[in-house]
Amino acid sequence: MSAHTILRYATWVIGPEAAPEAPEILHVLACTTCSAASEATEEFEGARDWAFQHSGRNPSHTGHRETVTRFWRAAPLN
């Protein structure tokens, strides 16, 4: 028995996952001075509040980096 492979060229698109059960976008803010970080949260305000508290306790820690996790879906363009 022989195996056959079929190749076809297709145009693909990618975009944010739109399924109702898709995970929410997650936000994390990390201090660029000491690398302490907020918990991942669906609400940006939770990460922002952590950054305010961290800078308040550590006045020289004023820089923060945001990491956003967003789920995407690729599909062939019909």
Short mmCIF file of the C-alpha atoms (twelve columns), coordinates in Angstrom:
data_MODEL
# 
_entry.id   MODEL 
# 
loop_
_atom_site.group_PDB 
_atom_site.id 
_atom_site.type_symbol 
_atom_site.label_atom_id 
_atom_site.label_alt_id 
_atom_site.label_comp_id 
_atom_site.label_asym_id 
_atom_site.label_seq_id 
_atom_site.Cartn_x 
_atom_site.Cartn_y 
_atom_site.Cartn_z 
_atom_site.pdbx_PDB_model_num 
ATOM 1  C CA . MET A 1  0.000   0.000  0.000  1 
ATOM 2  C CA . SER A 2  1.384   3.418  -0.891 1 
ATOM 3  C CA . ALA A 3  0.627   6.716  0.765  1 
ATOM 4  C CA . HIS A 4  -0.348  9.785  -1.216 1 
ATOM 5  C CA . THR A 5  0.196   13.367 -0.208 1 
ATOM 6  C CA . ILE A 6  -1.916  16.142 -1.633 1 
ATOM 7  C CA . LEU A 7  -0.503  19.638 -1.461 1 
ATOM 8  C CA . ARG A 8  -2.532  22.679 -2.271 1 
ATOM 9  C CA . TYR A 9  -1.651  26.303 -1.859 1 
ATOM 10 C CA . ALA A 10 -4.121  28.348 0.129  1 
ATOM 11 C CA . THR A 11 -4.329  31.843 1.493  1 
ATOM 12 C CA . TRP A 12 -4.644  31.943 5.263  1 
ATOM 13 C CA . VAL A 13 -5.856  34.685 7.580  1 
ATOM 14 C CA . ILE A 14 -5.320  35.116 11.306 1 
ATOM 15 C CA . GLY A 15 -7.254  37.150 13.828 1 
ATOM 16 C CA . PRO A 16 -8.298  37.295 17.460 1 
ATOM 17 C CA . GLU A 17 -10.173 34.183 18.571 1 
ATOM 18 C CA . ALA A 18 -13.892 34.988 18.337 1 
ATOM 19 C CA . ALA A 19 -15.427 31.786 19.713 1 
ATOM 20 C CA . PRO A 20 -17.654 32.391 22.745 1 
ATOM 21 C CA . GLU A 21 -15.544 30.000 24.831 1 
ATOM 22 C CA . ALA A 22 -12.267 31.733 23.903 1 
ATOM 23 C CA . PRO A 23 -10.095 32.755 26.850 1 
ATOM 24 C CA . GLU A 24 -10.108 36.426 27.781 1 
ATOM 25 C CA . ILE A 25 -7.150  38.708 27.083 1 
ATOM 26 C CA . LEU A 26 -4.675  38.628 30.005 1 
ATOM 27 C CA . HIS A 27 -2.604  41.586 31.259 1 
ATOM 28 C CA . VAL A 28 0.590   41.500 33.342 1 
ATOM 29 C CA . LEU A 29 2.662   44.506 34.393 1 
ATOM 30 C CA . ALA A 30 6.270   43.878 35.431 1 
ATOM 31 C CA . CYS A 31 8.682   46.266 37.112 1 
ATOM 32 C CA . THR A 32 11.656  47.025 34.854 1 
ATOM 33 C CA . THR A 33 13.858  47.725 37.887 1 
ATOM 34 C CA . CYS A 34 13.431  44.496 39.857 1 
ATOM 35 C CA . SER A 35 11.297  42.248 37.604 1 
ATOM 36 C CA . ALA A 36 8.526   41.839 40.205 1 
ATOM 37 C CA . ALA A 37 5.222   41.382 38.387 1 
ATOM 38 C CA . SER A 38 1.483   41.495 38.861 1 
ATOM 39 C CA . GLU A 39 -0.674  38.419 38.548 1 
ATOM 40 C CA . ALA A 40 -2.147  37.794 35.095 1 
ATOM 41 C CA . THR A 41 -5.584  39.392 35.088 1 
ATOM 42 C CA . GLU A 42 -8.396  39.826 32.587 1 
ATOM 43 C CA . GLU A 43 -8.953  43.382 33.846 1 
ATOM 44 C CA . PHE A 44 -6.114  45.815 33.068 1 
ATOM 45 C CA . GLU A 45 -7.025  47.825 36.161 1 
ATOM 46 C CA . GLY A 46 -5.876  44.961 38.432 1 
ATOM 47 C CA . ALA A 47 -2.401  44.989 36.867 1 
ATOM 48 C CA . ARG A 48 -2.358  48.796 36.930 1 
ATOM 49 C CA . ASP A 49 -3.283  48.878 40.627 1 
ATOM 50 C CA . TRP A 50 -0.441  46.459 41.358 1 
ATOM 51 C CA . ALA A 51 1.995   48.799 39.539 1 
ATOM 52 C CA . PHE A 52 0.778   51.806 41.574 1 
ATOM 53 C CA . GLN A 53 1.232   49.871 44.825 1 
ATOM 54 C CA . HIS A 54 4.662   48.574 43.795 1 
ATOM 55 C CA . SER A 55 5.893   52.052 42.840 1 
ATOM 56 C CA . GLY A 56 4.405   53.458 46.037 1 
ATOM 57 C CA . ARG A 57 6.404   50.972 48.140 1 
ATOM 58 C CA . ASN A 58 9.510   51.385 45.953 1 
ATOM 59 C CA . PRO A 59 9.663   55.045 44.798 1 
ATOM 60 C CA . SER A 60 12.623  54.451 42.458 1 
ATOM 61 C CA . HIS A 61 10.730  51.660 40.603 1 
ATOM 62 C CA . THR A 62 8.789   53.788 38.138 1 
ATOM 63 C CA . GLY A 63 9.157   51.811 34.889 1 
ATOM 64 C CA . HIS A 64 6.836   48.941 34.009 1 
ATOM 65 C CA . ARG A 65 6.471   46.620 31.017 1 
ATOM 66 C CA . GLU A 66 3.091   45.252 29.966 1 
ATOM 67 C CA . THR A 67 2.679   41.738 28.587 1 
ATOM 68 C CA . VAL A 68 -0.639  41.004 26.899 1 
ATOM 69 C CA . THR A 69 -1.731  37.464 26.112 1 
ATOM 70 C CA . ARG A 70 -4.352  37.379 23.379 1 
ATOM 71 C CA . PHE A 71 -5.560  34.200 21.730 1 
ATOM 72 C CA . TRP A 72 -5.620  34.051 17.916 1 
ATOM 73 C CA . ARG A 73 -7.070  31.675 15.332 1 
ATOM 74 C CA . ALA A 74 -5.654  30.927 11.869 1 
ATOM 75 C CA . ALA A 75 -7.947  29.668 9.125  1 
ATOM 76 C CA . PRO A 76 -7.808  29.239 5.359  1 
ATOM 77 C CA . LEU A 77 -9.480  32.051 3.457  1 
ATOM 78 C CA . ASN A 78 -12.448 30.681 1.534  1 
# 
